[in-house]
Amino acid sequence: MSTLRTFVITLLVIGLSSPGWAADQAQPAEGKAAESKPIPKAYLWSGTGMFVGGMAVGLYAFIHNKNGQFPGQDEYYATEFSLSAASREKVFHLAKDAGYFKGDFDYKDHPVASTGKKTLAFADKSRHFQTAYNYSENKSIQELTALFQGISGTIQHGRKLQFLRRFDKLGLEAELKGMEDENNSHFLAELQIISPILNTIADDSAIMNIARQRARRLLAKIGPE
């Protein structure tokens, strides 16, 4: 795992919003590709954030590169995307099971290795709860963390694929092989977020056939929306 991905994952921040709150929000057009856009000032922090509203939209941000310690990466990055129906349902089911994050879920029985501070938050028109933790024994918290870590990993790989296709096509095969291994080990989630770049690679005759085949296999893993 690269230094960049490790850093991003250990500073994961997740925001959840109930379907009722998000019903008033504008929804993205069906099939709309992920796109970059500026991050609102209120969302500027070190790490990553994903906000689920109406069980549909996410905002992802990586903004801790002011000193350029990660070459080739922007100071910040944001993208909107649609979660699959299965993940949308899972997010809100797990949030409910965890009491919408009201309380302290951090494990304190004995010291454990630091995996980075993580925060889960829930907000709707009548309540706002959040909890911060390094490690939690709560199964719902663990599943939510794993899901959003998988999404974070998918988005980071998608950015790397875009970079390699532009500047180092020969490097695509190794990156895609690593993605296949991670996906087979359930370390990636929501591959449809990066389907545009996977399709571009699969259809590009200037790219090695083995890399194009790997891209097609990853596309085949994408389930129904």
C-alpha positions, 0 to 999 in steps of 0.5 A: 500500500502506498504512503498516500493511501495509508495517509488518506485512510488514517484520517478518514472523516465520514458524514451521514445525512438522513433520507429525510434531510436530503429529500430537499437536496438536488440529486445528480443526474442518472449516470452522471460521471464523477467530476472535480469541483472546489471544496466549500471552506467549511469542509476544509480539514486534513484527511478525507470526507464523505457525505451521504445525503438522500442515500445518493451523493458523496463528497470526497476530499484530500487536502493535506498536500500543502508542502508537496510531500505527495508528488503529482497530487493536488493540494485538495480534490473533491468529487461527487458520485452516486453510491450503489443501492446496496451501499446506500441501504447499508450505510443507513442501516449500520448508522441506525444500528450504531444509534446514529453515533450517539455515544463513545465507541472508542475502545479503551479496555487497554492500549491499542495501536494507533490507526488514526482518528476517525469520526462518524457523524449523523445529522438530520432536521432534529438531531446531530450526533458524532463520535470519534475513535481510533478503534472500535469493537462495535460491529456496525462502526467497523463495517462503516469504517471498512466501507468508506476506507474501500471507497477512499481506496477506489477513488485514490486508485482512479486518480492514479489510473488517470495519471498513469494513462497520461504520463506512464501507460506502461505503469497501468498494468501493475496498478490494475493488477494491484487493484484486482488483488485488493478488490479480491480481498474486499479492500475496495468498494464502489468500483462504479465510481471510477468506471469512466477511466476503467472504460477508457483504458479498456477501449484504448488500443494504445495500452497493453492488452493485459492492462486492458483485460484487467480493466475489463475484469474490474468493470465486470465486478461492478454490480447493479446500481 
